[in-house]
Amino acid sequence: MKNPPLGPRPAPAADPGDLGAAQRVLEALREAGRPLRIGEIATAVGSHDNTVRGHLATLLERGLVETSTAPAEGRGRPAALYAAGPRPGARTDEYRSLAGAFAADLVASGDGPQVRSRARRIGRSWGEGLRPSTTKGGPHERLDAALADLGFGPRRDGDVVRLTTCPLLDLAVANPDVICQVHLGLVDGILDRGEGDGEAELTPFAEPGACLLRTPPA
């Protein structure tokens, strides 16, 4: 069996386009609010299991659904579970467009400490502009809400955040040093932290399905 690739999936677009009949499957998963087996989904939408599998393949390809494995129960292969992924934020395409343009220009400039420093400053400026719209909750809650809104699919575990999707994945695969500095600057700006002030750390493509972001203690 082929091992799953390291790192996140591409962030879904704010407008996923015409999903056709697959939209009913996505809506059923969102209404359930928990992972479902294929049989449960088929019952909810009044369709056949094989038809539901086809719709799930479409949704998985677009990053709108996540899959996991149910706990083993007796003999046989554990059942697959499906859940609605994070809703694409309205800012995802905006961030992809603007930050992507800056990042592409930085990448064209080469690599090195000066380029990475400039990348982080650009990200920080973007993050500072997001602060007024993320004022509820503590620092971690504000950061997670902003990251979700921008298309990073954050999953927090203490001071570690798994970034399960990436709005600049193509650029990040080719130039992780530069792109990750943009993302780290974004985190600095949202948290209002400067150099030597308990900076965040980002490990790109750290595990199957995610990059790992370590944030300063709240």
C-alpha positions in Angstrom: 0.0 0.0 0.0 1.3 3.4 -0.9 2.1 5.6 2.1 0.0 8.8 2.3 2.0 11.9 1.2 3.4 14.2 3.9 1.9 17.6 4.4 -1.5 19.2 3.9 -4.0 19.1 1.1 -4.7 22.2 -1.1 -7.1 24.6 0.5 -10.6 24.4 -1.0 -11.7 27.4 -3.0 -14.3 29.7 -1.4 -16.7 28.8 -4.2 -16.4 25.0 -4.8 -18.4 25.3 -8.0 -21.2 23.0 -9.1 -21.1 19.8 -7.1 -24.3 18.4 -8.5 -25.7 15.4 -6.6 -22.6 15.4 -4.4 -23.9 18.5 -2.7 -26.6 16.4 -1.0 -23.9 14.2 0.5 -21.9 17.2 1.7 -25.0 18.7 3.3 -25.9 15.4 5.0 -22.4 15.3 6.6 -22.6 18.9 7.8 -26.0 18.3 9.3 -24.8 15.1 11.1 -22.0 17.0 12.8 -20.0 13.7 13.2 -18.2 11.2 11.0 -20.6 8.7 9.2 -20.2 5.4 7.5 -21.1 5.0 3.9 -24.2 3.2 4.7 -25.4 5.9 7.1 -24.8 8.5 4.4 -26.7 6.5 1.8 -29.6 6.2 4.2 -29.6 10.0 4.9 -29.7 10.9 1.2 -31.8 8.0 0.0 -29.2 6.6 -2.3 -27.2 3.5 -3.0 -23.8 2.9 -1.3 -21.9 2.8 -4.6 -23.5 6.0 -5.7 -22.5 7.6 -2.4 -18.9 6.4 -2.9 -18.7 8.2 -6.2 -19.9 11.4 -4.6 -17.5 11.1 -1.8 -14.6 10.7 -4.3 -15.6 14.0 -5.8 -15.8 15.7 -2.4 -12.5 14.3 -1.3 -10.8 15.4 -4.4 -12.0 19.0 -3.8 -10.9 18.9 -0.1 -14.5 19.3 1.2 -14.6 16.0 3.0 -12.2 14.2 5.4 -11.9 10.5 6.0 -10.8 8.4 8.9 -11.0 4.8 10.2 -13.5 3.6 12.7 -12.3 1.7 15.7 -11.9 -2.0 15.0 -14.9 -4.2 15.9 -14.1 -7.9 15.7 -12.7 -9.4 12.5 -12.5 -7.7 9.2 -11.3 -4.4 7.9 -12.3 -1.4 10.0 -15.0 0.8 8.3 -14.1 4.1 6.7 -15.7 7.2 8.2 -16.4 10.4 6.4 -17.0 13.9 7.8 -17.4 17.4 6.3 -14.1 19.3 6.2 -13.7 22.9 7.3 -15.9 25.3 5.3 -13.9 27.3 2.8 -13.5 30.7 4.2 -14.4 33.8 2.2 -10.8 35.0 2.6 -9.2 31.9 1.2 -9.2 33.0 -2.4 -8.2 36.5 -1.4 -5.2 35.2 0.6 -4.2 32.8 -2.2 -4.3 35.6 -4.7 -2.5 38.4 -2.9 -0.1 36.4 -0.8 0.6 34.1 -3.7 1.6 37.1 -5.8 4.0 38.4 -3.1 5.4 34.9 -2.6 6.0 34.3 -6.3 7.9 37.6 -6.5 10.0 36.6 -3.5 10.7 33.2 -4.9 11.9 34.9 -8.1 14.4 36.9 -6.0 16.1 33.6 -4.9 16.7 32.4 -1.4 18.8 33.4 1.6 18.3 35.2 4.9 17.3 38.5 3.4 14.6 36.9 1.2 13.2 34.9 4.1 13.2 37.9 6.4 11.3 39.9 3.8 8.8 37.1 3.4 8.2 37.1 7.1 7.7 40.8 7.2 5.1 40.6 4.4 3.2 37.9 6.2 3.3 39.9 9.4 1.8 43.0 7.7 -1.0 40.8 6.4 -1.6 39.3 9.9 -1.7 42.7 11.5 -4.4 43.7 9.2 -6.5 40.7 10.3 -6.4 41.5 14.0 -9.5 43.8 14.0 -11.7 41.1 12.5 -10.5 38.4 15.0 -11.1 40.1 18.4 -13.2 37.4 20.2 -11.6 34.8 22.5 -8.0 34.4 23.6 -4.9 34.6 21.4 -5.1 31.0 20.3 -8.8 31.2 19.5 -8.3 34.3 17.4 -5.4 32.7 15.6 -7.2 29.5 14.9 -10.3 31.4 13.6 -8.1 33.5 11.3 -6.2 30.4 10.0 -9.5 28.6 9.3 -10.8 31.7 7.5 -7.7 31.8 5.3 -7.9 28.1 4.3 -5.4 26.4 6.6 -7.8 23.9 8.2 -6.2 24.2 11.7 -6.6 21.4 14.2 -5.2 22.4 17.6 -3.7 20.1 20.3 -2.4 22.3 23.0 0.4 24.6 21.6 0.6 22.5 18.4 -1.7 23.2 15.5 -1.9 20.8 12.6 -2.4 22.7 9.3 -4.4 20.2 7.3 -4.8 22.4 4.1 -2.7 25.1 2.5 -3.8 27.9 0.3 -0.3 28.2 -1.3 0.5 24.5 -1.5 2.0 24.5 -5.0 4.4 27.3 -4.1 5.1 25.8 -0.7 6.1 22.4 -2.2 8.6 24.1 -4.5 9.9 26.7 -2.1 9.0 25.8 1.5 11.6 28.1 3.1 10.1 31.3 1.6 6.4 30.3 1.7 6.6 29.1 5.3 8.2 32.4 6.4 5.2 34.2 4.9 2.9 31.9 6.9 5.0 32.4 10.1 4.9 36.2 9.6 1.1 35.9 9.3 1.0 34.1 12.7 3.3 36.8 14.2 1.0 39.6 13.0 -2.2 38.0 14.3 -0.6 37.3 17.7 1.2 40.7 17.7 4.5 39.1 18.5 7.9 40.3 17.3 11.4 38.9 17.1 12.6 37.3 20.4 9.0 37.5 21.7 8.2 33.7 21.9 8.0 33.2 18.1 6.0 30.5 16.5 7.7 27.6 14.7 6.5 25.8 11.6 7.6 22.4 10.4 6.4 21.9 6.8 5.2 18.5 5.6 5.8 17.1 9.0 3.4 14.2 8.8 0.8 12.7 6.5 -1.9 15.2 6.1 -0.4 18.2 7.9 2.3 20.7 8.6 2.9 21.4 12.3 2.7 24.9 13.7 3.9 25.4 17.3 2.6 28.5 18.8 3.9 30.4 21.9 2.0 29.5 25.1 -1.1 31.8 25.5 
